[in-house]
Amino acid sequence: MDMHHPKTAPGRATVRNFPSAEEEAQALKLPSRYSGPESAYSLAFSDTDFLLREELRPVRMQLELLKPELIQQEQGIEQTIVIFGSARIVPADTALANVAEAEASGDPAALARARMQLQMSRYYEEARRFAAIVTEKSRRLETPIYVVTGGGPGIMEAGNRGAHEAQGRSIGLNIVLPHEQEPNAYITPELCFQFHYFALRKMHFVMRSIALVCFPGGFGTLDELFETLTLIQTGKSRRRPILLFGRAFWTRLLNFDALIETGMIGADDVHLFQFVESAEDAWAHLSAYYDLDRSEQPGGAHAEDV
C-alpha cells in the first residue's frame, strides 16, 4: 500500500513542544478560591514571596550571577575596563559653584571643604576623558572594550559620561545601598544592572575586565582594589594592568614601603600596579601592555578566569 505522509509545514520543526515558563505564567488564571495572598497555588518561579525566603538565598545568588552574564553575552560584551573611584568627587563646574557659595557664606570650614572638593574634581574630569579615549580608541578593535563602573555618582558617573559623550555604550553595576543607589544618567539602559549581593557584583567587575583603573576613593574603592590585587597576587586571577590615578594621593594613603619592610608583602608585589597622572598616560600603559596601537586584539577575559 502506498503510504503518503503529510508534509511538515514550513518552520514547524522548530516550534516548541511545550509552552515556555513565561507563557504559562501569563496564561495562568488563579481560581478565585485560591487567589488570595495566603494561597500557595501560584507558580514557584512567579511567586516573589517564595523567592525572597531565607532558604532561597542560593537561588537568588545564582540568578544575580546569571542575569548580568546572559545579558552581556547577548549584547556582545567580551572585554571591559573597570573604573573605580569615589562617589563624592564632583565635576569641576559643580566644585567651582560650591567654592563661590562657600566664599559668600563666610564659613572658613565650608570654604576649606569646597576648595578641597575643587582640587579633587580634576579626577572627575580625568575619568571622563579616559572613558572617552577608551571608547573611541577601541572602536577599531575586532573586540571592542567597554567601560564598566559601579553605576553611581562621582567617578562612576564620570566614567559612564565619558563613554556616552564619545557615543559609545558603557555598563553600570549598581548596588542597593541606603545612599547613592540611583544609577547615573549616562549608563546604557540595557547594560544597567542592580545587585543585592556585593560578592556577585565583584565577580562581574573582574570576569571580563582587561584592566582596573582606580581613582581616589574611600572604603569601597579600597575594597575593590585590594580584592583584585589579592586575586592576582595569589594566582587566582590572570595578571592584568592595575592603574592608580594620582601617585601623591595613593602614596599618602597607603605606605607600601612599610608593607615591604615589615614583610607583609613581597618586594615584587608593588609591581602589580602602576601610578598614572592623566587619561593619556593611562591609555599609553594599556596600549603598551596589549599592543593596542598596532590594532591587535587584546586577549579576552572570560568567566572561567575568575
Secondary structure, 3 states (H helix, E strand, C coil): CCCCCCCCCCCHHHCCCCCCHHHHHHHCCCCHHHCCCCCCCCCHHHCHHHHCCHHHHHHHHHHHHHHHHHHHHHCCCCEEEEEECCCCCCCHHHHHHHHHHHHHHCCHHHHHHHHHHHHHHHHHHHHHHHHHHHHHHHHHCCCCEEEEECCCCCHHHHHHHHHHHCCCCEEEEEECCCCCCCCCCCCCHHHEEEECCHHHHHHHHHHCEEEEEECCCCHHHHHHHHHHHHHHHCCCCCCCCEEEECHHHHHHHCCHHHHHHCCCCCHHHHHHCEEECCHHHHHHHHHHHHCHHHCCCCCCCCHHHC
